[in-house]
Amino acid sequence: MAEWLGDLTIGQWFEADGEPFEVIGIDAQAELVLVQHYDGTLEDYDFETWMALAARPCAPPEDYSGALDIERDDYGERDGISAGRPAHWDNPLDLLRDD
């Protein structure tokens, strides 16, 4: 395996030009890094392209809607609380009856 691939792990997030992306695969034989951008776009990088990219490790985004092509309002999230869902979730097993 190429030495430069040894520092990468699947699931690691990077940022280049202000755009976050996740490493979703590593092809050691072809010396490629497979990534998925926050908007869902898939791309692969060879060594020269990866080095030119100058990607920096970053934290994963808090809002997962980018890859789903939906807005925050579309899935009911509002200030970290889901609309229509009680603030305290009950245990679903409590709904089972003992007959």
Biopython code that builds the backbone (N, CA, C, O; Angstrom):
import numpy as np
from Bio.PDB.StructureBuilder import StructureBuilder

atoms = [
    (1, "MET", "N", (0.861, -1.183, 0.000)),
    (1, "MET", "CA", (0.000, 0.000, 0.000)),
    (1, "MET", "C", (0.897, 1.234, 0.000)),
    (1, "MET", "O", (1.964, 1.253, 0.615)),
    (2, "ALA", "N", (0.441, 2.244, -0.696)),
    (2, "ALA", "CA", (1.180, 3.503, -0.744)),
    (2, "ALA", "C", (1.232, 4.113, 0.656)),
    (2, "ALA", "O", (0.252, 4.074, 1.400)),
    (3, "GLU", "N", (2.365, 4.665, 0.994)),
    (3, "GLU", "CA", (2.581, 5.221, 2.327)),
    (3, "GLU", "C", (1.569, 6.334, 2.656)),
    (3, "GLU", "O", (1.123, 6.447, 3.798)),
    (4, "TRP", "N", (1.218, 7.137, 1.677)),
    (4, "TRP", "CA", (0.306, 8.261, 1.933)),
    (4, "TRP", "C", (-1.096, 7.790, 2.277)),
    (4, "TRP", "O", (-1.846, 8.531, 2.913)),
    (5, "LEU", "N", (-1.476, 6.579, 1.877)),
    (5, "LEU", "CA", (-2.796, 6.055, 2.218)),
    (5, "LEU", "C", (-2.858, 5.544, 3.656)),
    (5, "LEU", "O", (-3.946, 5.405, 4.216)),
    (6, "GLY", "N", (-1.710, 5.264, 4.253)),
    (6, "GLY", "CA", (-1.665, 4.709, 5.601)),
    (6, "GLY", "C", (-2.239, 5.625, 6.664)),
    (6, "GLY", "O", (-2.680, 5.147, 7.710)),
    (7, "ASP", "N", (-2.245, 6.929, 6.426)),
    (7, "ASP", "CA", (-2.745, 7.883, 7.418)),
    (7, "ASP", "C", (-4.254, 8.116, 7.305)),
    (7, "ASP", "O", (-4.834, 8.823, 8.130)),
    (8, "LEU", "N", (-4.887, 7.534, 6.299)),
    (8, "LEU", "CA", (-6.317, 7.747, 6.080)),
    (8, "LEU", "C", (-7.121, 6.571, 6.615)),
    (8, "LEU", "O", (-6.684, 5.421, 6.558)),
    (9, "THR", "N", (-8.314, 6.884, 7.141)),
    (9, "THR", "CA", (-9.231, 5.834, 7.569)),
    (9, "THR", "C", (-10.621, 6.140, 7.029)),
    (9, "THR", "O", (-11.004, 7.298, 6.866)),
    (10, "ILE", "N", (-11.356, 5.089, 6.760)),
    (10, "ILE", "CA", (-12.732, 5.250, 6.289)),
    (10, "ILE", "C", (-13.550, 5.887, 7.404)),
    (10, "ILE", "O", (-13.426, 5.506, 8.568)),
    (11, "GLY", "N", (-14.379, 6.850, 7.047)),
    (11, "GLY", "CA", (-15.194, 7.573, 8.014)),
    (11, "GLY", "C", (-14.577, 8.879, 8.467)),
    (11, "GLY", "O", (-15.221, 9.658, 9.169)),
    (12, "GLN", "N", (-13.346, 9.128, 8.078)),
    (12, "GLN", "CA", (-12.648, 10.359, 8.457)),
    (12, "GLN", "C", (-13.179, 11.515, 7.599)),
    (12, "GLN", "O", (-13.393, 11.354, 6.397)),
    (13, "TRP", "N", (-13.386, 12.666, 8.219)),
    (13, "TRP", "CA", (-13.881, 13.849, 7.518)),
    (13, "TRP", "C", (-12.740, 14.819, 7.253)),
    (13, "TRP", "O", (-11.857, 15.014, 8.088)),
    (14, "PHE", "N", (-12.781, 15.423, 6.066)),
    (14, "PHE", "CA", (-11.805, 16.423, 5.658)),
    (14, "PHE", "C", (-12.539, 17.628, 5.096)),
    (14, "PHE", "O", (-13.735, 17.579, 4.809)),
    (15, "GLU", "N", (-11.790, 18.706, 4.948)),
    (15, "GLU", "CA", (-12.336, 19.931, 4.381)),
    (15, "GLU", "C", (-11.314, 20.501, 3.407)),
    (15, "GLU", "O", (-10.122, 20.567, 3.709)),
    (16, "ALA", "N", (-11.790, 20.910, 2.241)),
    (16, "ALA", "CA", (-10.951, 21.580, 1.248)),
    (16, "ALA", "C", (-11.776, 22.688, 0.621)),
    (16, "ALA", "O", (-12.906, 22.450, 0.193)),
    (17, "ASP", "N", (-11.240, 23.872, 0.560)),
    (17, "ASP", "CA", (-11.953, 25.038, 0.026)),
    (17, "ASP", "C", (-13.284, 25.261, 0.736)),
    (17, "ASP", "O", (-14.257, 25.689, 0.115)),
    (18, "GLY", "N", (-13.328, 24.970, 2.037)),
    (18, "GLY", "CA", (-14.537, 25.201, 2.821)),
    (18, "GLY", "C", (-15.621, 24.159, 2.637)),
    (18, "GLY", "O", (-16.706, 24.299, 3.201)),
    (19, "GLU", "N", (-15.356, 23.116, 1.862)),
    (19, "GLU", "CA", (-16.353, 22.079, 1.606)),
    (19, "GLU", "C", (-15.962, 20.787, 2.322)),
    (19, "GLU", "O", (-14.883, 20.249, 2.074)),
    (20, "PRO", "N", (-16.833, 20.280, 3.214)),
    (20, "PRO", "CA", (-16.504, 19.041, 3.926)),
    (20, "PRO", "C", (-16.788, 17.807, 3.074)),
    (20, "PRO", "O", (-17.691, 17.808, 2.238)),
    (21, "PHE", "N", (-16.002, 16.756, 3.301)),
    (21, "PHE", "CA", (-16.250, 15.471, 2.649)),
    (21, "PHE", "C", (-15.724, 14.356, 3.534)),
    (21, "PHE", "O", (-14.859, 14.572, 4.383)),
    (22, "GLU", "N", (-16.262, 13.152, 3.322)),
    (22, "GLU", "CA", (-15.917, 11.995, 4.130)),
    (22, "GLU", "C", (-15.205, 10.952, 3.276)),
    (22, "GLU", "O", (-15.589, 10.706, 2.133)),
    (23, "VAL", "N", (-14.172, 10.346, 3.837)),
    (23, "VAL", "CA", (-13.500, 9.236, 3.163)),
    (23, "VAL", "C", (-14.410, 8.018, 3.306)),
    (23, "VAL", "O", (-14.696, 7.585, 4.422)),
    (24, "ILE", "N", (-14.864, 7.465, 2.183)),
    (24, "ILE", "CA", (-15.768, 6.313, 2.229)),
    (24, "ILE", "C", (-15.118, 5.039, 1.709)),
    (24, "ILE", "O", (-15.700, 3.958, 1.804)),
    (25, "GLY", "N", (-13.918, 5.163, 1.163)),
    (25, "GLY", "CA", (-13.229, 3.981, 0.683)),
    (25, "GLY", "C", (-11.786, 4.297, 0.348)),
    (25, "GLY", "O", (-11.432, 5.430, 0.020)),
    (26, "ILE", "N", (-10.965, 3.266, 0.439)),
    (26, "ILE", "CA", (-9.559, 3.395, 0.087)),
    (26, "ILE", "C", (-9.202, 2.200, -0.786)),
    (26, "ILE", "O", (-9.341, 1.052, -0.364)),
    (27, "ASP", "N", (-8.748, 2.469, -1.990)),
    (27, "ASP", "CA", (-8.317, 1.413, -2.902)),
    (27, "ASP", "C", (-6.797, 1.443, -2.942)),
    (27, "ASP", "O", (-6.193, 2.226, -3.674)),
    (28, "ALA", "N", (-6.190, 0.570, -2.137)),
    (28, "ALA", "CA", (-4.734, 0.573, -2.004)),
    (28, "ALA", "C", (-4.043, 0.147, -3.293)),
    (28, "ALA", "O", (-2.986, 0.680, -3.628)),
    (29, "GLN", "N", (-4.622, -0.802, -4.018)),
    (29, "GLN", "CA", (-3.990, -1.270, -5.249)),
    (29, "GLN", "C", (-3.959, -0.182, -6.319)),
    (29, "GLN", "O", (-2.947, 0.001, -6.996)),
    (30, "ALA", "N", (-5.056, 0.531, -6.466)),
    (30, "ALA", "CA", (-5.119, 1.610, -7.460)),
    (30, "ALA", "C", (-4.611, 2.931, -6.894)),
    (30, "ALA", "O", (-4.488, 3.918, -7.620)),
    (31, "GLU", "N", (-4.312, 2.949, -5.579)),
    (31, "GLU", "CA", (-3.869, 4.154, -4.878)),
    (31, "GLU", "C", (-4.857, 5.301, -5.062)),
    (31, "GLU", "O", (-4.506, 6.387, -5.524)),
    (32, "LEU", "N", (-6.116, 5.020, -4.681)),
    (32, "LEU", "CA", (-7.191, 6.002, -4.772)),
    (32, "LEU", "C", (-7.871, 6.169, -3.424)),
    (32, "LEU", "O", (-7.978, 5.223, -2.643)),
    (33, "VAL", "N", (-8.328, 7.382, -3.165)),
    (33, "VAL", "CA", (-9.157, 7.684, -2.013)),
    (33, "VAL", "C", (-10.541, 8.006, -2.558)),
    (33, "VAL", "O", (-10.693, 8.895, -3.395)),
    (34, "LEU", "N", (-11.553, 7.280, -2.080)),
    (34, "LEU", "CA", (-12.931, 7.501, -2.506)),
    (34, "LEU", "C", (-13.609, 8.362, -1.446)),
    (34, "LEU", "O", (-13.543, 8.051, -0.257)),
    (35, "VAL", "N", (-14.261, 9.444, -1.875)),
    (35, "VAL", "CA", (-14.890, 10.358, -0.925)),
    (35, "VAL", "C", (-16.327, 10.646, -1.326)),
    (35, "VAL", "O", (-16.715, 10.519, -2.487)),
    (36, "GLN", "N", (-17.108, 11.041, -0.317)),
    (36, "GLN", "CA", (-18.457, 11.545, -0.567)),
    (36, "GLN", "C", (-18.516, 12.943, 0.010)),
    (36, "GLN", "O", (-18.275, 13.148, 1.200)),
    (37, "HIS", "N", (-18.835, 13.901, -0.838)),
    (37, "HIS", "CA", (-18.957, 15.285, -0.405)),
    (37, "HIS", "C", (-20.236, 15.458, 0.398)),
    (37, "HIS", "O", (-21.129, 14.614, 0.335)),
    (38, "TYR", "N", (-20.328, 16.531, 1.142)),
    (38, "TYR", "CA", (-21.476, 16.802, 1.998)),
    (38, "TYR", "C", (-22.780, 16.814, 1.207)),
    (38, "TYR", "O", (-23.828, 16.436, 1.729)),
    (39, "ASP", "N", (-22.717, 17.245, -0.042)),
    (39, "ASP", "CA", (-23.940, 17.287, -0.859)),
    (39, "ASP", "C", (-24.287, 15.940, -1.480)),
    (39, "ASP", "O", (-25.266, 15.840, -2.220)),
    (40, "GLY", "N", (-23.500, 14.899, -1.191)),
    (40, "GLY", "CA", (-23.782, 13.562, -1.692)),
    (40, "GLY", "C", (-22.975, 13.160, -2.909)),
    (40, "GLY", "O", (-23.004, 11.994, -3.303)),
    (41, "THR", "N", (-22.258, 14.090, -3.514)),
    (41, "THR", "CA", (-21.453, 13.802, -4.693)),
    (41, "THR", "C", (-20.309, 12.858, -4.339)),
    (41, "THR", "O", (-19.630, 13.038, -3.328)),
    (42, "LEU", "N", (-20.103, 11.842, -5.194)),
    (42, "LEU", "CA", (-19.009, 10.896, -4.999)),
    (42, "LEU", "C", (-17.850, 11.270, -5.899)),
    (42, "LEU", "O", (-18.041, 11.736, -7.022)),
    (43, "GLU", "N", (-16.635, 11.057, -5.388)),
    (43, "GLU", "CA", (-15.447, 11.403, -6.160)),
    (43, "GLU", "C", (-14.277, 10.553, -5.668)),
    (43, "GLU", "O", (-14.268, 10.099, -4.524)),
    (44, "ASP", "N", (-13.296, 10.341, -6.539)),
    (44, "ASP", "CA", (-12.077, 9.659, -6.093)),
    (44, "ASP", "C", (-10.873, 10.518, -6.445)),
    (44, "ASP", "O", (-10.886, 11.285, -7.408)),
    (45, "TYR", "N", (-9.823, 10.363, -5.629)),
    (45, "TYR", "CA", (-8.613, 11.154, -5.802)),
    (45, "TYR", "C", (-7.402, 10.231, -5.852)),
    (45, "TYR", "O", (-7.273, 9.318, -5.037)),
    (46, "ASP", "N", (-6.523, 10.474, -6.808)),
    (46, "ASP", "CA", (-5.238, 9.790, -6.824)),
    (46, "ASP", "C", (-4.249, 10.626, -6.000)),
    (46, "ASP", "O", (-4.603, 11.687, -5.485)),
    (47, "PHE", "N", (-3.030, 10.146, -5.883)),
    (47, "PHE", "CA", (-2.040, 10.814, -5.038)),
    (47, "PHE", "C", (-1.816, 12.269, -5.422)),
    (47, "PHE", "O", (-1.862, 13.149, -4.562)),
    (48, "GLU", "N", (-1.574, 12.534, -6.700)),
    (48, "GLU", "CA", (-1.288, 13.905, -7.132)),
    (48, "GLU", "C", (-2.463, 14.834, -6.849)),
    (48, "GLU", "O", (-2.275, 15.955, -6.376)),
    (49, "THR", "N", (-3.666, 14.368, -7.137)),
    (49, "THR", "CA", (-4.858, 15.195, -6.906)),
    (49, "THR", "C", (-5.072, 15.416, -5.414)),
    (49, "THR", "O", (-5.398, 16.525, -4.990)),
    (50, "TRP", "N", (-4.889, 14.355, -4.608)),
    (50, "TRP", "CA", (-5.059, 14.480, -3.155)),
    (50, "TRP", "C", (-4.087, 15.505, -2.583)),
    (50, "TRP", "O", (-4.470, 16.336, -1.760)),
    (51, "MET", "N", (-2.836, 15.447, -3.018)),
    (51, "MET", "CA", (-1.839, 16.392, -2.517)),
    (51, "MET", "C", (-2.167, 17.824, -2.947)),
    (51, "MET", "O", (-2.007, 18.752, -2.154)),
    (52, "ALA", "N", (-2.616, 18.016, -4.172)),
    (52, "ALA", "CA", (-2.988, 19.340, -4.659)),
    (52, "ALA", "C", (-4.220, 19.874, -3.930)),
    (52, "ALA", "O", (-4.393, 21.085, -3.789)),
    (53, "LEU", "N", (-5.062, 18.971, -3.476)),
    (53, "LEU", "CA", (-6.289, 19.355, -2.771)),
    (53, "LEU", "C", (-5.984, 20.012, -1.432)),
    (53, "LEU", "O", (-6.724, 20.887, -0.980)),
    (54, "ALA", "N", (-4.887, 19.587, -0.795)),
    (54, "ALA", "CA", (-4.479, 20.116, 0.513)),
    (54, "ALA", "C", (-5.627, 20.047, 1.522)),
    (54, "ALA", "O", (-5.919, 21.023, 2.214)),
    (55, "ALA", "N", (-6.272, 18.882, 1.593)),
    (55, "ALA", "CA", (-7.399, 18.679, 2.507)),
    (55, "ALA", "C", (-6.915, 18.646, 3.948)),
    (55, "ALA", "O", (-5.850, 18.106, 4.249)),
    (56, "ARG", "N", (-7.714, 19.232, 4.834)),
    (56, "ARG", "CA", (-7.418, 19.272, 6.257)),
    (56, "ARG", "C", (-8.478, 18.481, 7.011)),
    (56, "ARG", "O", (-9.660, 18.585, 6.683)),
    (57, "PRO", "N", (-8.094, 17.692, 8.011)),
    (57, "PRO", "CA", (-9.094, 16.972, 8.814)),
    (57, "PRO", "C", (-10.055, 17.963, 9.473)),
    (57, "PRO", "O", (-9.660, 19.064, 9.857)),
    (58, "CYS", "N", (-11.302, 17.564, 9.596)),
    (58, "CYS", "CA", (-12.306, 18.411, 10.249)),
    (58, "CYS", "C", (-13.323, 17.517, 10.955)),
    (58, "CYS", "O", (-13.337, 16.301, 10.766)),
    (59, "ALA", "N", (-14.157, 18.129, 11.757)),
    (59, "ALA", "CA", (-15.227, 17.409, 12.448)),
    (59, "ALA", "C", (-16.361, 17.137, 11.463)),
    (59, "ALA", "O", (-16.559, 17.915, 10.529)),
    (60, "PRO", "N", (-17.104, 16.058, 11.651)),
    (60, "PRO", "CA", (-18.247, 15.805, 10.771)),
    (60, "PRO", "C", (-19.305, 16.877, 10.967)),
    (60, "PRO", "O", (-19.411, 17.441, 12.057)),
    (61, "PRO", "N", (-20.093, 17.174, 9.930)),
    (61, "PRO", "CA", (-21.134, 18.186, 10.069)),
    (61, "PRO", "C", (-22.192, 17.752, 11.083)),
    (61, "PRO", "O", (-22.498, 16.565, 11.201)),
    (62, "GLU", "N", (-22.736, 18.703, 11.799)),
    (62, "GLU", "CA", (-23.789, 18.408, 12.767)),
    (62, "GLU", "C", (-25.121, 18.157, 12.087)),
    (62, "GLU", "O", (-25.949, 17.406, 12.604)),
    (63, "ASP", "N", (-25.337, 18.772, 10.944)),
    (63, "ASP", "CA", (-26.594, 18.663, 10.208)),
    (63, "ASP", "C", (-26.387, 17.692, 9.050)),
    (63, "ASP", "O", (-25.590, 17.963, 8.152)),
    (64, "TYR", "N", (-27.089, 16.575, 9.063)),
    (64, "TYR", "CA", (-26.886, 15.531, 8.056)),
    (64, "TYR", "C", (-27.675, 15.745, 6.775)),
    (64, "TYR", "O", (-27.619, 14.897, 5.885)),
    (65, "SER", "N", (-28.396, 16.829, 6.648)),
    (65, "SER", "CA", (-29.308, 16.997, 5.521)),
    (65, "SER", "C", (-28.620, 17.266, 4.185)),
    (65, "SER", "O", (-29.269, 17.141, 3.147)),
    (66, "GLY", "N", (-27.357, 17.625, 4.163)),
    (66, "GLY", "CA", (-26.680, 17.962, 2.911)),
    (66, "GLY", "C", (-26.716, 16.852, 1.887)),
    (66, "GLY", "O", (-27.047, 17.097, 0.727)),
    (67, "ALA", "N", (-26.386, 15.648, 2.284)),
    (67, "ALA", "CA", (-26.365, 14.525, 1.351)),
    (67, "ALA", "C", (-27.762, 14.071, 0.977)),
    (67, "ALA", "O", (-27.933, 13.343, -0.001)),
    (68, "LEU", "N", (-28.759, 14.484, 1.733)),
    (68, "LEU", "CA", (-30.131, 14.066, 1.461)),
    (68, "LEU", "C", (-30.879, 15.049, 0.568)),
    (68, "LEU", "O", (-32.014, 14.788, 0.170)),
    (69, "ASP", "N", (-30.252, 16.172, 0.254)),
    (69, "ASP", "CA", (-30.855, 17.196, -0.583)),
    (69, "ASP", "C", (-32.193, 17.670, -0.022)),
    (69, "ASP", "O", (-33.166, 17.834, -0.758)),
    (70, "ILE", "N", (-32.226, 17.887, 1.297)),
    (70, "ILE", "CA", (-33.416, 18.432, 1.940)),
    (70, "ILE", "C", (-32.994, 19.572, 2.849)),
    (70, "ILE", "O", (-31.838, 19.665, 3.262)),
    (71, "GLU", "N", (-33.927, 20.413, 3.144)),
    (71, "GLU", "CA", (-33.682, 21.517, 4.058)),
    (71, "GLU", "C", (-34.065, 21.103, 5.471)),
    (71, "GLU", "O", (-34.833, 20.159, 5.659)),
    (72, "ARG", "N", (-33.544, 21.792, 6.441)),
    (72, "ARG", "CA", (-33.822, 21.500, 7.847)),
    (72, "ARG", "C", (-35.333, 21.508, 8.128)),
    (72, "ARG", "O", (-35.817, 20.678, 8.897)),
    (73, "ASP", "N", (-36.067, 22.419, 7.526)),
    (73, "ASP", "CA", (-37.508, 22.491, 7.741)),
    (73, "ASP", "C", (-38.232, 21.258, 7.204)),
    (73, "ASP", "O", (-39.299, 20.901, 7.704)),
    (74, "ASP", "N", (-37.662, 20.612, 6.197)),
    (74, "ASP", "CA", (-38.310, 19.462, 5.574)),
    (74, "ASP", "C", (-38.377, 18.245, 6.483)),
    (74, "ASP", "O", (-39.282, 17.424, 6.337)),
    (75, "TYR", "N", (-37.448, 18.109, 7.412)),
    (75, "TYR", "CA", (-37.467, 16.934, 8.260)),
    (75, "TYR", "C", (-37.806, 17.248, 9.709)),
    (75, "TYR", "O", (-37.575, 16.428, 10.597)),
    (76, "GLY", "N", (-38.354, 18.438, 9.947)),
    (76, "GLY", "CA", (-38.919, 18.748, 11.247)),
    (76, "GLY", "C", (-37.949, 19.127, 12.340)),
    (76, "GLY", "O", (-38.359, 19.275, 13.492)),
    (77, "GLU", "N", (-36.684, 19.289, 12.024)),
    (77, "GLU", "CA", (-35.722, 19.694, 13.052)),
    (77, "GLU", "C", (-35.851, 21.192, 13.285)),
    (77, "GLU", "O", (-35.916, 21.986, 12.347)),
    (78, "ARG", "N", (-35.887, 21.550, 14.551)),
    (78, "ARG", "CA", (-35.982, 22.947, 14.915)),
    (78, "ARG", "C", (-35.200, 23.134, 16.204)),
    (78, "ARG", "O", (-35.624, 22.693, 17.272)),
    (79, "ASP", "N", (-34.065, 23.786, 16.092)),
    (79, "ASP", "CA", (-33.228, 24.040, 17.267)),
    (79, "ASP", "C", (-32.892, 22.752, 18.013)),
    (79, "ASP", "O", (-32.888, 22.721, 19.244)),
    (80, "GLY", "N", (-32.610, 21.693, 17.261)),
    (80, "GLY", "CA", (-32.210, 20.438, 17.880)),
    (80, "GLY", "C", (-33.355, 19.594, 18.404)),
    (80, "GLY", "O", (-33.122, 18.519, 18.957)),
    (81, "ILE", "N", (-34.609, 20.063, 18.239)),
    (81, "ILE", "CA", (-35.773, 19.322, 18.724)),
    (81, "ILE", "C", (-36.631, 18.963, 17.515)),
    (81, "ILE", "O", (-36.929, 19.825, 16.689)),
    (82, "SER", "N", (-37.017, 17.740, 17.411)),
    (82, "SER", "CA", (-37.857, 17.322, 16.292)),
    (82, "SER", "C", (-39.297, 17.710, 16.555)),
    (82, "SER", "O", (-39.828, 17.463, 17.638)),
    (83, "ALA", "N", (-39.928, 18.320, 15.562)),
    (83, "ALA", "CA", (-41.321, 18.729, 15.675)),
    (83, "ALA", "C", (-42.209, 17.492, 15.720)),
    (83, "ALA", "O", (-41.931, 16.501, 15.044)),
    (84, "GLY", "N", (-43.263, 17.545, 16.502)),
    (84, "GLY", "CA", (-44.216, 16.455, 16.564)),
    (84, "GLY", "C", (-43.752, 15.278, 17.399)),
    (84, "GLY", "O", (-44.446, 14.264, 17.470)),
    (85, "ARG", "N", (-42.621, 15.385, 18.018)),
    (85, "ARG", "CA", (-42.093, 14.301, 18.837)),
    (85, "ARG", "C", (-42.033, 14.805, 20.276)),
    (85, "ARG", "O", (-41.553, 15.911, 20.523)),
    (86, "PRO", "N", (-42.508, 14.014, 21.214)),
    (86, "PRO", "CA", (-42.469, 14.482, 22.603)),
    (86, "PRO", "C", (-41.031, 14.690, 23.074)),
    (86, "PRO", "O", (-40.106, 14.023, 22.613)),
    (87, "ALA", "N", (-40.869, 15.618, 23.991)),
    (87, "ALA", "CA", (-39.536, 15.912, 24.507)),
    (87, "ALA", "C", (-38.961, 14.703, 25.243)),
    (87, "ALA", "O", (-37.750, 14.483, 25.237)),
    (88, "HIS", "N", (-39.831, 13.929, 25.870)),
    (88, "HIS", "CA", (-39.368, 12.741, 26.593)),
    (88, "HIS", "C", (-39.935, 11.506, 25.899)),
    (88, "HIS", "O", (-41.151, 11.331, 25.820)),
    (89, "TRP", "N", (-39.061, 10.672, 25.408)),
    (89, "TRP", "CA", (-39.487, 9.436, 24.741)),
    (89, "TRP", "C", (-39.766, 8.378, 25.785)),
    (89, "TRP", "O", (-38.977, 8.167, 26.705)),
    (90, "ASP", "N", (-40.898, 7.718, 25.631)),
    (90, "ASP", "CA", (-41.211, 6.599, 26.513)),
    (90, "ASP", "C", (-40.589, 5.334, 25.949)),
    (90, "ASP", "O", (-40.281, 5.254, 24.760)),
    (91, "ASN", "N", (-40.413, 4.371, 26.795)),
    (91, "ASN", "CA", (-39.910, 3.079, 26.372)),
    (91, "ASN", "C", (-41.022, 2.371, 25.590)),
    (91, "ASN", "O", (-42.108, 2.183, 26.137)),
    (92, "PRO", "N", (-40.794, 1.974, 24.341)),
    (92, "PRO", "CA", (-41.848, 1.329, 23.553)),
    (92, "PRO", "C", (-42.333, 0.019, 24.172)),
    (92, "PRO", "O", (-43.456, -0.411, 23.907)),
    (93, "LEU", "N", (-41.505, -0.612, 24.986)),
    (93, "LEU", "CA", (-41.940, -1.839, 25.637)),
    (93, "LEU", "C", (-43.023, -1.587, 26.678)),
    (93, "LEU", "O", (-43.753, -2.507, 27.047)),
    (94, "ASP", "N", (-43.134, -0.343, 27.158)),
    (94, "ASP", "CA", (-44.178, 0.001, 28.115)),
    (94, "ASP", "C", (-45.552, -0.083, 27.487)),
    (94, "ASP", "O", (-46.546, -0.198, 28.205)),
    (95, "LEU", "N", (-45.638, -0.029, 26.173)),
    (95, "LEU", "CA", (-46.932, -0.089, 25.487)),
    (95, "LEU", "C", (-47.447, -1.510, 25.329)),
    (95, "LEU", "O", (-48.618, -1.706, 25.007)),
    (96, "LEU", "N", (-46.599, -2.498, 25.548)),
    (96, "LEU", "CA", (-47.031, -3.896, 25.463)),
    (96, "LEU", "C", (-47.856, -4.243, 26.694)),
    (96, "LEU", "O", (-47.531, -3.858, 27.817)),
    (97, "ARG", "N", (-48.912, -4.968, 26.452)),
    (97, "ARG", "CA", (-49.790, -5.366, 27.558)),
    (97, "ARG", "C", (-49.402, -6.746, 28.060)),
    (97, "ARG", "O", (-48.945, -7.597, 27.297)),
    (98, "ASP", "N", (-49.589, -6.947, 29.335)),
    (98, "ASP", "CA", (-49.382, -8.277, 29.930)),
    (98, "ASP", "C", (-50.730, -8.958, 30.050)),
    (98, "ASP", "O", (-51.415, -8.778, 31.056)),
    (99, "ASP", "N", (-51.124, -9.719, 29.075)),
    (99, "ASP", "CA", (-52.419, -10.435, 29.140)),
    (99, "ASP", "C", (-52.225, -11.869, 29.546)),
    (99, "ASP", "O", (-53.197, -12.617, 29.652)),
]
sb = StructureBuilder()
sb.init_structure("model")
sb.init_model(0)
sb.init_chain("A")
sb.init_seg("    ")
for serial, (resi, resn, name, xyz) in enumerate(atoms, 1):
    if name == "N":
        sb.init_residue(resn, " ", resi, " ")
    sb.init_atom(name, np.array(xyz, "f"), 0.0, 1.0, " ", f" {name:<3s}", serial, name[0])
structure = sb.get_structure()
